[in-house]
Amino acid sequence: MNLTQAMQQCFWVTLKSIVLHVLSFYLLLRLLENFTLFEERTGDIVQLLIFDFEESESIKNLENMLRDYMIWNVEILMRNADFKRFLDRNSLLEQTVFRSMWD
C-alpha cells in the first residue's frame, strides 16, 4: 500500500464514520419525536441523558436535541429521582432547562 492508498483509506474510514454519526443522530431524533413518555419510562431517558452529558464525549447536536427534549418533558421527568440527581450534578444544565421554560 502506498501513501496515496493509505490516505484514501483514512478518508473513507472518516467518511463512513460521519455517515454513521448522521444516520444514528437522525434515527434517534425520529425515535424521540414519536416516543410518548410515560412515567414508567423516564428512567430510560434519564440513562440516555446521563450517558450523553456525563459519560461520553461531547456531541453538541445530540446535547442540544436532548436538552430540548428535557424542556418539552420536564414536568414528567421531574417525577424521577434519578433525573433530579442528574440535574443536581449538572447545575448549569439545570439553569438552562429552567430558564428556557420562561423564554
Biopython code that builds the backbone (N, CA, C, O; Angstrom):
import numpy as np
from Bio.PDB.StructureBuilder import StructureBuilder

atoms = [
    (1, "MET", "N", (0.857, -1.176, 0.000)),
    (1, "MET", "CA", (0.000, 0.000, 0.000)),
    (1, "MET", "C", (0.901, 1.236, 0.000)),
    (1, "MET", "O", (1.803, 1.353, 0.829)),
    (2, "ASN", "N", (0.652, 2.148, -0.928)),
    (2, "ASN", "CA", (1.443, 3.377, -0.954)),
    (2, "ASN", "C", (0.744, 4.473, -0.145)),
    (2, "ASN", "O", (-0.349, 4.271, 0.385)),
    (3, "LEU", "N", (1.389, 5.622, -0.063)),
    (3, "LEU", "CA", (0.866, 6.725, 0.748)),
    (3, "LEU", "C", (-0.500, 7.192, 0.252)),
    (3, "LEU", "O", (-1.374, 7.488, 1.066)),
    (4, "THR", "N", (-0.698, 7.264, -1.038)),
    (4, "THR", "CA", (-1.984, 7.697, -1.593)),
    (4, "THR", "C", (-3.101, 6.738, -1.198)),
    (4, "THR", "O", (-4.190, 7.166, -0.815)),
    (5, "GLN", "N", (-2.827, 5.453, -1.292)),
    (5, "GLN", "CA", (-3.836, 4.469, -0.898)),
    (5, "GLN", "C", (-4.142, 4.561, 0.596)),
    (5, "GLN", "O", (-5.295, 4.433, 1.007)),
    (6, "ALA", "N", (-3.121, 4.778, 1.390)),
    (6, "ALA", "CA", (-3.326, 4.912, 2.836)),
    (6, "ALA", "C", (-4.178, 6.138, 3.146)),
    (6, "ALA", "O", (-5.065, 6.087, 3.997)),
    (7, "MET", "N", (-3.904, 7.234, 2.452)),
    (7, "MET", "CA", (-4.691, 8.453, 2.666)),
    (7, "MET", "C", (-6.139, 8.249, 2.224)),
    (7, "MET", "O", (-7.066, 8.720, 2.882)),
    (8, "GLN", "N", (-6.325, 7.549, 1.115)),
    (8, "GLN", "CA", (-7.685, 7.257, 0.656)),
    (8, "GLN", "C", (-8.418, 6.390, 1.678)),
    (8, "GLN", "O", (-9.594, 6.616, 1.965)),
    (9, "GLN", "N", (-7.726, 5.414, 2.214)),
    (9, "GLN", "CA", (-8.332, 4.537, 3.216)),
    (9, "GLN", "C", (-8.760, 5.343, 4.442)),
    (9, "GLN", "O", (-9.863, 5.153, 4.953)),
    (10, "CYS", "N", (-7.900, 6.235, 4.911)),
    (10, "CYS", "CA", (-8.245, 7.093, 6.058)),
    (10, "CYS", "C", (-9.452, 7.965, 5.738)),
    (10, "CYS", "O", (-10.338, 8.141, 6.574)),
    (11, "PHE", "N", (-9.483, 8.511, 4.525)),
    (11, "PHE", "CA", (-10.611, 9.341, 4.109)),
    (11, "PHE", "C", (-11.910, 8.550, 4.160)),
    (11, "PHE", "O", (-12.912, 9.040, 4.682)),
    (12, "TRP", "N", (-11.907, 7.322, 3.618)),
    (12, "TRP", "CA", (-13.134, 6.521, 3.585)),
    (12, "TRP", "C", (-13.577, 6.098, 4.979)),
    (12, "TRP", "O", (-14.775, 6.049, 5.257)),
    (13, "VAL", "N", (-12.640, 5.797, 5.846)),
    (13, "VAL", "CA", (-12.994, 5.453, 7.229)),
    (13, "VAL", "C", (-13.646, 6.653, 7.902)),
    (13, "VAL", "O", (-14.658, 6.512, 8.588)),
    (14, "THR", "N", (-13.063, 7.836, 7.705)),
    (14, "THR", "CA", (-13.633, 9.059, 8.280)),
    (14, "THR", "C", (-15.013, 9.340, 7.702)),
    (14, "THR", "O", (-15.937, 9.673, 8.444)),
    (15, "LEU", "N", (-15.164, 9.210, 6.396)),
    (15, "LEU", "CA", (-16.447, 9.462, 5.748)),
    (15, "LEU", "C", (-17.518, 8.500, 6.253)),
    (15, "LEU", "O", (-18.644, 8.912, 6.534)),
    (16, "LYS", "N", (-17.168, 7.217, 6.368)),
    (16, "LYS", "CA", (-18.125, 6.240, 6.891)),
    (16, "LYS", "C", (-18.528, 6.593, 8.310)),
    (16, "LYS", "O", (-19.691, 6.443, 8.686)),
    (17, "SER", "N", (-17.576, 7.059, 9.096)),
    (17, "SER", "CA", (-17.864, 7.448, 10.474)),
    (17, "SER", "C", (-18.848, 8.616, 10.513)),
    (17, "SER", "O", (-19.779, 8.621, 11.319)),
    (18, "ILE", "N", (-18.644, 9.592, 9.653)),
    (18, "ILE", "CA", (-19.540, 10.751, 9.597)),
    (18, "ILE", "C", (-20.936, 10.318, 9.166)),
    (18, "ILE", "O", (-21.931, 10.748, 9.750)),
    (19, "VAL", "N", (-21.010, 9.476, 8.154)),
    (19, "VAL", "CA", (-22.310, 8.998, 7.665)),
    (19, "VAL", "C", (-23.038, 8.232, 8.766)),
    (19, "VAL", "O", (-24.234, 8.437, 8.973)),
    (20, "LEU", "N", (-22.337, 7.359, 9.466)),
    (20, "LEU", "CA", (-22.959, 6.606, 10.559)),
    (20, "LEU", "C", (-23.406, 7.534, 11.685)),
    (20, "LEU", "O", (-24.467, 7.330, 12.275)),
    (21, "HIS", "N", (-22.609, 8.542, 11.978)),
    (21, "HIS", "CA", (-22.969, 9.507, 13.018)),
    (21, "HIS", "C", (-24.261, 10.240, 12.644)),
    (21, "HIS", "O", (-25.175, 10.349, 13.461)),
    (22, "VAL", "N", (-24.328, 10.732, 11.429)),
    (22, "VAL", "CA", (-25.518, 11.464, 10.975)),
    (22, "VAL", "C", (-26.736, 10.547, 10.959)),
    (22, "VAL", "O", (-27.820, 10.951, 11.379)),
    (23, "LEU", "N", (-26.568, 9.329, 10.482)),
    (23, "LEU", "CA", (-27.677, 8.378, 10.434)),
    (23, "LEU", "C", (-28.181, 8.044, 11.834)),
    (23, "LEU", "O", (-29.389, 8.035, 12.069)),
    (24, "SER", "N", (-27.281, 7.771, 12.755)),
    (24, "SER", "CA", (-27.717, 7.427, 14.111)),
    (24, "SER", "C", (-28.385, 8.616, 14.792)),
    (24, "SER", "O", (-29.352, 8.442, 15.533)),
    (25, "PHE", "N", (-27.876, 9.823, 14.546)),
    (25, "PHE", "CA", (-28.497, 11.027, 15.096)),
    (25, "PHE", "C", (-29.917, 11.187, 14.546)),
    (25, "PHE", "O", (-30.845, 11.485, 15.297)),
    (26, "TYR", "N", (-30.080, 10.991, 13.255)),
    (26, "TYR", "CA", (-31.394, 11.099, 12.619)),
    (26, "TYR", "C", (-32.366, 10.066, 13.195)),
    (26, "TYR", "O", (-33.510, 10.393, 13.507)),
    (27, "LEU", "N", (-31.909, 8.824, 13.333)),
    (27, "LEU", "CA", (-32.781, 7.767, 13.858)),
    (27, "LEU", "C", (-33.193, 8.050, 15.301)),
    (27, "LEU", "O", (-34.341, 7.814, 15.675)),
    (28, "LEU", "N", (-32.273, 8.549, 16.104)),
    (28, "LEU", "CA", (-32.612, 8.896, 17.486)),
    (28, "LEU", "C", (-33.610, 10.053, 17.524)),
    (28, "LEU", "O", (-34.547, 10.040, 18.322)),
    (29, "LEU", "N", (-33.412, 11.036, 16.679)),
    (29, "LEU", "CA", (-34.344, 12.163, 16.605)),
    (29, "LEU", "C", (-35.746, 11.686, 16.256)),
    (29, "LEU", "O", (-36.716, 12.114, 16.882)),
    (30, "ARG", "N", (-35.868, 10.802, 15.263)),
    (30, "ARG", "CA", (-37.178, 10.266, 14.876)),
    (30, "ARG", "C", (-37.788, 9.443, 16.008)),
    (30, "ARG", "O", (-38.993, 9.514, 16.248)),
    (31, "LEU", "N", (-36.967, 8.668, 16.699)),
    (31, "LEU", "CA", (-37.451, 7.856, 17.811)),
    (31, "LEU", "C", (-38.006, 8.741, 18.923)),
    (31, "LEU", "O", (-39.100, 8.488, 19.429)),
    (32, "LEU", "N", (-37.267, 9.767, 19.302)),
    (32, "LEU", "CA", (-37.725, 10.650, 20.374)),
    (32, "LEU", "C", (-38.950, 11.453, 19.956)),
    (32, "LEU", "O", (-39.817, 11.749, 20.779)),
    (33, "GLU", "N", (-39.018, 11.801, 18.685)),
    (33, "GLU", "CA", (-40.156, 12.564, 18.179)),
    (33, "GLU", "C", (-41.460, 11.788, 18.346)),
    (33, "GLU", "O", (-42.503, 12.382, 18.622)),
    (34, "ASN", "N", (-41.409, 10.487, 18.184)),
    (34, "ASN", "CA", (-42.611, 9.655, 18.250)),
    (34, "ASN", "C", (-42.756, 8.902, 19.563)),
    (34, "ASN", "O", (-43.673, 8.095, 19.715)),
    (35, "PHE", "N", (-41.868, 9.153, 20.506)),
    (35, "PHE", "CA", (-41.850, 8.428, 21.772)),
    (35, "PHE", "C", (-42.761, 9.132, 22.774)),
    (35, "PHE", "O", (-42.506, 10.276, 23.149)),
    (36, "THR", "N", (-43.807, 8.460, 23.201)),
    (36, "THR", "CA", (-44.678, 9.013, 24.238)),
    (36, "THR", "C", (-44.050, 8.679, 25.581)),
    (36, "THR", "O", (-43.891, 7.509, 25.929)),
    (37, "LEU", "N", (-43.699, 9.700, 26.321)),
    (37, "LEU", "CA", (-43.001, 9.497, 27.584)),
    (37, "LEU", "C", (-44.000, 9.267, 28.706)),
    (37, "LEU", "O", (-44.760, 10.162, 29.079)),
    (38, "PHE", "N", (-43.983, 8.066, 29.230)),
    (38, "PHE", "CA", (-44.788, 7.719, 30.394)),
    (38, "PHE", "C", (-43.878, 7.705, 31.607)),
    (38, "PHE", "O", (-42.671, 7.491, 31.490)),
    (39, "GLU", "N", (-44.457, 7.931, 32.761)),
    (39, "GLU", "CA", (-43.658, 7.998, 33.983)),
    (39, "GLU", "C", (-42.815, 6.739, 34.178)),
    (39, "GLU", "O", (-41.693, 6.817, 34.677)),
    (40, "GLU", "N", (-43.345, 5.589, 33.792)),
    (40, "GLU", "CA", (-42.613, 4.330, 33.968)),
    (40, "GLU", "C", (-41.373, 4.265, 33.076)),
    (40, "GLU", "O", (-40.473, 3.469, 33.343)),
    (41, "ARG", "N", (-41.307, 5.075, 32.033)),
    (41, "ARG", "CA", (-40.189, 5.023, 31.079)),
    (41, "ARG", "C", (-39.199, 6.166, 31.257)),
    (41, "ARG", "O", (-38.238, 6.262, 30.493)),
    (42, "THR", "N", (-39.405, 7.034, 32.245)),
    (42, "THR", "CA", (-38.485, 8.163, 32.412)),
    (42, "THR", "C", (-37.067, 7.696, 32.720)),
    (42, "THR", "O", (-36.101, 8.373, 32.368)),
    (43, "GLY", "N", (-36.938, 6.550, 33.373)),
    (43, "GLY", "CA", (-35.605, 6.028, 33.675)),
    (43, "GLY", "C", (-34.775, 5.787, 32.423)),
    (43, "GLY", "O", (-33.562, 5.994, 32.436)),
    (44, "ASP", "N", (-35.418, 5.352, 31.339)),
    (44, "ASP", "CA", (-34.708, 5.138, 30.075)),
    (44, "ASP", "C", (-34.132, 6.451, 29.550)),
    (44, "ASP", "O", (-32.985, 6.505, 29.106)),
    (45, "ILE", "N", (-34.936, 7.497, 29.606)),
    (45, "ILE", "CA", (-34.490, 8.805, 29.129)),
    (45, "ILE", "C", (-33.386, 9.344, 30.028)),
    (45, "ILE", "O", (-32.407, 9.908, 29.539)),
    (46, "VAL", "N", (-33.539, 9.174, 31.342)),
    (46, "VAL", "CA", (-32.517, 9.645, 32.278)),
    (46, "VAL", "C", (-31.184, 8.959, 31.992)),
    (46, "VAL", "O", (-30.140, 9.611, 32.017)),
    (47, "GLN", "N", (-31.201, 7.661, 31.722)),
    (47, "GLN", "CA", (-29.962, 6.945, 31.397)),
    (47, "GLN", "C", (-29.323, 7.500, 30.120)),
    (47, "GLN", "O", (-28.100, 7.608, 30.040)),
    (48, "LEU", "N", (-30.133, 7.848, 29.132)),
    (48, "LEU", "CA", (-29.619, 8.449, 27.904)),
    (48, "LEU", "C", (-28.988, 9.807, 28.201)),
    (48, "LEU", "O", (-27.921, 10.126, 27.675)),
    (49, "LEU", "N", (-29.641, 10.602, 29.039)),
    (49, "LEU", "CA", (-29.104, 11.912, 29.404)),
    (49, "LEU", "C", (-27.785, 11.774, 30.152)),
    (49, "LEU", "O", (-26.825, 12.484, 29.854)),
    (50, "ILE", "N", (-27.735, 10.870, 31.114)),
    (50, "ILE", "CA", (-26.506, 10.655, 31.883)),
    (50, "ILE", "C", (-25.376, 10.229, 30.951)),
    (50, "ILE", "O", (-24.260, 10.739, 31.045)),
    (51, "PHE", "N", (-25.668, 9.298, 30.059)),
    (51, "PHE", "CA", (-24.640, 8.851, 29.116)),
    (51, "PHE", "C", (-24.129, 10.009, 28.277)),
    (51, "PHE", "O", (-22.920, 10.186, 28.132)),
    (52, "ASP", "N", (-25.034, 10.794, 27.726)),
    (52, "ASP", "CA", (-24.616, 11.858, 26.818)),
    (52, "ASP", "C", (-23.898, 12.988, 27.539)),
    (52, "ASP", "O", (-22.848, 13.440, 27.083)),
    (53, "PHE", "N", (-24.443, 13.450, 28.652)),
    (53, "PHE", "CA", (-23.892, 14.629, 29.307)),
    (53, "PHE", "C", (-22.756, 14.322, 30.273)),
    (53, "PHE", "O", (-21.968, 15.215, 30.587)),
    (54, "GLU", "N", (-22.649, 13.082, 30.757)),
    (54, "GLU", "CA", (-21.642, 12.794, 31.779)),
    (54, "GLU", "C", (-20.627, 11.728, 31.378)),
    (54, "GLU", "O", (-19.497, 11.759, 31.865)),
    (55, "GLU", "N", (-20.984, 10.802, 30.521)),
    (55, "GLU", "CA", (-20.115, 9.650, 30.301)),
    (55, "GLU", "C", (-19.521, 9.553, 28.904)),
    (55, "GLU", "O", (-18.698, 8.673, 28.654)),
    (56, "SER", "N", (-19.908, 10.419, 27.998)),
    (56, "SER", "CA", (-19.395, 10.313, 26.630)),
    (56, "SER", "C", (-18.755, 11.632, 26.225)),
    (56, "SER", "O", (-18.887, 12.647, 26.910)),
    (57, "GLU", "N", (-18.061, 11.591, 25.098)),
    (57, "GLU", "CA", (-17.515, 12.823, 24.556)),
    (57, "GLU", "C", (-18.670, 13.722, 24.138)),
    (57, "GLU", "O", (-19.740, 13.249, 23.755)),
    (58, "SER", "N", (-18.436, 14.999, 24.217)),
    (58, "SER", "CA", (-19.481, 15.966, 23.883)),
    (58, "SER", "C", (-19.824, 15.916, 22.396)),
    (58, "SER", "O", (-18.950, 16.036, 21.537)),
    (59, "ILE", "N", (-21.095, 15.738, 22.115)),
    (59, "ILE", "CA", (-21.610, 15.826, 20.748)),
    (59, "ILE", "C", (-22.681, 16.916, 20.802)),
    (59, "ILE", "O", (-23.809, 16.669, 21.230)),
    (60, "LYS", "N", (-22.321, 18.109, 20.368)),
    (60, "LYS", "CA", (-23.183, 19.277, 20.562)),
    (60, "LYS", "C", (-24.583, 19.096, 19.985)),
    (60, "LYS", "O", (-25.562, 19.452, 20.641)),
    (61, "ASN", "N", (-24.703, 18.556, 18.785)),
    (61, "ASN", "CA", (-26.035, 18.387, 18.196)),
    (61, "ASN", "C", (-26.903, 17.482, 19.050)),
    (61, "ASN", "O", (-28.088, 17.749, 19.252)),
    (62, "LEU", "N", (-26.304, 16.408, 19.552)),
    (62, "LEU", "CA", (-27.047, 15.481, 20.400)),
    (62, "LEU", "C", (-27.430, 16.150, 21.712)),
    (62, "LEU", "O", (-28.562, 16.011, 22.175)),
    (63, "GLU", "N", (-26.497, 16.873, 22.311)),
    (63, "GLU", "CA", (-26.807, 17.569, 23.560)),
    (63, "GLU", "C", (-27.925, 18.585, 23.366)),
    (63, "GLU", "O", (-28.819, 18.689, 24.206)),
    (64, "ASN", "N", (-27.884, 19.323, 22.284)),
    (64, "ASN", "CA", (-28.941, 20.306, 22.016)),
    (64, "ASN", "C", (-30.294, 19.626, 21.856)),
    (64, "ASN", "O", (-31.299, 20.095, 22.389)),
    (65, "MET", "N", (-30.316, 18.516, 21.118)),
    (65, "MET", "CA", (-31.568, 17.799, 20.908)),
    (65, "MET", "C", (-32.107, 17.257, 22.236)),
    (65, "MET", "O", (-33.299, 17.377, 22.517)),
    (66, "LEU", "N", (-31.232, 16.663, 23.048)),
    (66, "LEU", "CA", (-31.679, 16.099, 24.321)),
    (66, "LEU", "C", (-32.088, 17.189, 25.309)),
    (66, "LEU", "O", (-33.007, 16.992, 26.104)),
    (67, "ARG", "N", (-31.413, 18.333, 25.262)),
    (67, "ARG", "CA", (-31.815, 19.448, 26.120)),
    (67, "ARG", "C", (-33.225, 19.911, 25.747)),
    (67, "ARG", "O", (-34.052, 20.158, 26.625)),
    (68, "ASP", "N", (-33.498, 20.029, 24.450)),
    (68, "ASP", "CA", (-34.845, 20.400, 24.010)),
    (68, "ASP", "C", (-35.866, 19.356, 24.453)),
    (68, "ASP", "O", (-36.971, 19.699, 24.874)),
    (69, "TYR", "N", (-35.493, 18.088, 24.357)),
    (69, "TYR", "CA", (-36.391, 17.014, 24.787)),
    (69, "TYR", "C", (-36.675, 17.118, 26.285)),
    (69, "TYR", "O", (-37.809, 16.919, 26.723)),
    (70, "MET", "N", (-35.639, 17.432, 27.068)),
    (70, "MET", "CA", (-35.848, 17.623, 28.516)),
    (70, "MET", "C", (-36.827, 18.758, 28.777)),
    (70, "MET", "O", (-37.718, 18.644, 29.619)),
    (71, "ILE", "N", (-36.655, 19.841, 28.056)),
    (71, "ILE", "CA", (-37.517, 21.008, 28.248)),
    (71, "ILE", "C", (-38.963, 20.656, 27.921)),
    (71, "ILE", "O", (-39.875, 21.039, 28.654)),
    (72, "TRP", "N", (-39.176, 19.933, 26.832)),
    (72, "TRP", "CA", (-40.535, 19.554, 26.432)),
    (72, "TRP", "C", (-41.178, 18.603, 27.436)),
    (72, "TRP", "O", (-42.401, 18.586, 27.576)),
    (73, "ASN", "N", (-40.368, 17.815, 28.134)),
    (73, "ASN", "CA", (-40.891, 16.775, 29.022)),
    (73, "ASN", "C", (-40.489, 16.974, 30.477)),
    (73, "ASN", "O", (-40.515, 16.024, 31.259)),
    (74, "VAL", "N", (-40.119, 18.187, 30.849)),
    (74, "VAL", "CA", (-39.581, 18.412, 32.192)),
    (74, "VAL", "C", (-40.592, 18.068, 33.287)),
    (74, "VAL", "O", (-40.203, 17.600, 34.357)),
    (75, "GLU", "N", (-41.851, 18.287, 33.039)),
    (75, "GLU", "CA", (-42.860, 18.018, 34.069)),
    (75, "GLU", "C", (-42.869, 16.541, 34.468)),
    (75, "GLU", "O", (-42.888, 16.223, 35.657)),
    (76, "ILE", "N", (-42.857, 15.658, 33.505)),
    (76, "ILE", "CA", (-42.878, 14.228, 33.834)),
    (76, "ILE", "C", (-41.500, 13.754, 34.300)),
    (76, "ILE", "O", (-41.411, 12.885, 35.167)),
    (77, "LEU", "N", (-40.425, 14.314, 33.734)),
    (77, "LEU", "CA", (-39.082, 13.913, 34.153)),
    (77, "LEU", "C", (-38.802, 14.307, 35.603)),
    (77, "LEU", "O", (-38.063, 13.611, 36.300)),
    (78, "MET", "N", (-39.379, 15.408, 36.059)),
    (78, "MET", "CA", (-39.149, 15.862, 37.436)),
    (78, "MET", "C", (-39.728, 14.894, 38.463)),
    (78, "MET", "O", (-39.410, 15.003, 39.647)),
    (79, "ARG", "N", (-40.544, 13.978, 38.053)),
    (79, "ARG", "CA", (-41.075, 12.964, 38.974)),
    (79, "ARG", "C", (-40.079, 11.829, 39.203)),
    (79, "ARG", "O", (-40.307, 10.964, 40.048)),
    (80, "ASN", "N", (-38.985, 11.830, 38.460)),
    (80, "ASN", "CA", (-37.984, 10.769, 38.536)),
    (80, "ASN", "C", (-36.823, 11.225, 39.424)),
    (80, "ASN", "O", (-36.196, 12.248, 39.150)),
    (81, "ALA", "N", (-36.539, 10.471, 40.481)),
    (81, "ALA", "CA", (-35.486, 10.843, 41.435)),
    (81, "ALA", "C", (-34.108, 10.873, 40.771)),
    (81, "ALA", "O", (-33.288, 11.733, 41.091)),
    (82, "ASP", "N", (-33.847, 9.945, 39.852)),
    (82, "ASP", "CA", (-32.552, 9.933, 39.159)),
    (82, "ASP", "C", (-32.377, 11.181, 38.299)),
    (82, "ASP", "O", (-31.269, 11.705, 38.184)),
    (83, "PHE", "N", (-33.454, 11.653, 37.702)),
    (83, "PHE", "CA", (-33.381, 12.876, 36.902)),
    (83, "PHE", "C", (-33.048, 14.068, 37.794)),
    (83, "PHE", "O", (-32.238, 14.916, 37.420)),
    (84, "LYS", "N", (-33.663, 14.136, 38.961)),
    (84, "LYS", "CA", (-33.365, 15.233, 39.889)),
    (84, "LYS", "C", (-31.899, 15.200, 40.315)),
    (84, "LYS", "O", (-31.252, 16.245, 40.387)),
    (85, "ARG", "N", (-31.371, 14.006, 40.597)),
    (85, "ARG", "CA", (-29.955, 13.886, 40.969)),
    (85, "ARG", "C", (-29.054, 14.276, 39.794)),
    (85, "ARG", "O", (-28.013, 14.907, 39.977)),
    (86, "PHE", "N", (-29.472, 13.889, 38.587)),
    (86, "PHE", "CA", (-28.731, 14.261, 37.382)),
    (86, "PHE", "C", (-28.652, 15.780, 37.260)),
    (86, "PHE", "O", (-27.582, 16.321, 36.980)),
    (87, "LEU", "N", (-29.761, 16.468, 37.465)),
    (87, "LEU", "CA", (-29.758, 17.931, 37.392)),
    (87, "LEU", "C", (-28.924, 18.538, 38.508)),
    (87, "LEU", "O", (-28.251, 19.547, 38.297)),
    (88, "ASP", "N", (-28.959, 17.936, 39.698)),
    (88, "ASP", "CA", (-28.135, 18.436, 40.803)),
    (88, "ASP", "C", (-26.650, 18.378, 40.448)),
    (88, "ASP", "O", (-25.889, 19.274, 40.811)),
    (89, "ARG", "N", (-26.242, 17.335, 39.746)),
    (89, "ARG", "CA", (-24.836, 17.191, 39.348)),
    (89, "ARG", "C", (-24.476, 18.109, 38.181)),
    (89, "ARG", "O", (-23.297, 18.370, 37.941)),
    (90, "ASN", "N", (-25.467, 18.592, 37.465)),
    (90, "ASN", "CA", (-25.249, 19.422, 36.269)),
    (90, "ASN", "C", (-26.001, 20.736, 36.422)),
    (90, "ASN", "O", (-26.981, 20.988, 35.720)),
    (91, "SER", "N", (-25.537, 21.563, 37.338)),
    (91, "SER", "CA", (-26.286, 22.779, 37.686)),
    (91, "SER", "C", (-26.420, 23.750, 36.514)),
    (91, "SER", "O", (-27.447, 24.417, 36.387)),
    (92, "LEU", "N", (-25.412, 23.840, 35.663)),
    (92, "LEU", "CA", (-25.520, 24.731, 34.505)),
    (92, "LEU", "C", (-26.618, 24.258, 33.557)),
    (92, "LEU", "O", (-27.379, 25.064, 33.023)),
    (93, "LEU", "N", (-26.690, 22.955, 33.357)),
    (93, "LEU", "CA", (-27.756, 22.387, 32.528)),
    (93, "LEU", "C", (-29.116, 22.648, 33.171)),
    (93, "LEU", "O", (-30.079, 22.987, 32.484)),
    (94, "GLU", "N", (-29.188, 22.488, 34.482)),
    (94, "GLU", "CA", (-30.441, 22.746, 35.196)),
    (94, "GLU", "C", (-30.895, 24.187, 34.982)),
    (94, "GLU", "O", (-32.073, 24.438, 34.725)),
    (95, "GLN", "N", (-29.971, 25.126, 35.087)),
    (95, "GLN", "CA", (-30.313, 26.533, 34.858)),
    (95, "GLN", "C", (-30.806, 26.748, 33.429)),
    (95, "GLN", "O", (-31.788, 27.453, 33.200)),
    (96, "THR", "N", (-30.123, 26.140, 32.486)),
    (96, "THR", "CA", (-30.506, 26.284, 31.079)),
    (96, "THR", "C", (-31.910, 25.754, 30.828)),
    (96, "THR", "O", (-32.708, 26.392, 30.142)),
    (97, "VAL", "N", (-32.207, 24.587, 31.384)),
    (97, "VAL", "CA", (-33.526, 23.974, 31.190)),
    (97, "VAL", "C", (-34.614, 24.867, 31.767)),
    (97, "VAL", "O", (-35.607, 25.152, 31.097)),
    (98, "PHE", "N", (-34.432, 25.307, 33.000)),
    (98, "PHE", "CA", (-35.497, 26.081, 33.629)),
    (98, "PHE", "C", (-35.594, 27.501, 33.089)),
    (98, "PHE", "O", (-36.689, 28.060, 33.042)),
    (99, "ARG", "N", (-34.498, 28.088, 32.687)),
    (99, "ARG", "CA", (-34.568, 29.416, 32.062)),
    (99, "ARG", "C", (-35.299, 29.358, 30.724)),
    (99, "ARG", "O", (-36.065, 30.262, 30.390)),
    (100, "SER", "N", (-35.065, 28.309, 29.973)),
    (100, "SER", "CA", (-35.700, 28.204, 28.656)),
    (100, "SER", "C", (-37.210, 28.059, 28.767)),
    (100, "SER", "O", (-37.938, 28.372, 27.825)),
    (101, "MET", "N", (-37.677, 27.588, 29.905)),
    (101, "MET", "CA", (-39.121, 27.460, 30.103)),
    (101, "MET", "C", (-39.789, 28.827, 30.174)),
    (101, "MET", "O", (-40.985, 28.953, 29.908)),
    (102, "TRP", "N", (-39.027, 29.837, 30.529)),
    (102, "TRP", "CA", (-39.599, 31.178, 30.679)),
    (102, "TRP", "C", (-39.377, 32.047, 29.456)),
    (102, "TRP", "O", (-39.927, 33.145, 29.373)),
    (103, "ASP", "N", (-38.578, 31.574, 28.502)),
    (103, "ASP", "CA", (-38.310, 32.355, 27.276)),
    (103, "ASP", "C", (-39.405, 32.173, 26.257)),
    (103, "ASP", "O", (-39.342, 32.754, 25.174)),
]
sb = StructureBuilder()
sb.init_structure("model")
sb.init_model(0)
sb.init_chain("A")
sb.init_seg("    ")
for serial, (resi, resn, name, xyz) in enumerate(atoms, 1):
    if name == "N":
        sb.init_residue(resn, " ", resi, " ")
    sb.init_atom(name, np.array(xyz, "f"), 0.0, 1.0, " ", f" {name:<3s}", serial, name[0])
structure = sb.get_structure()
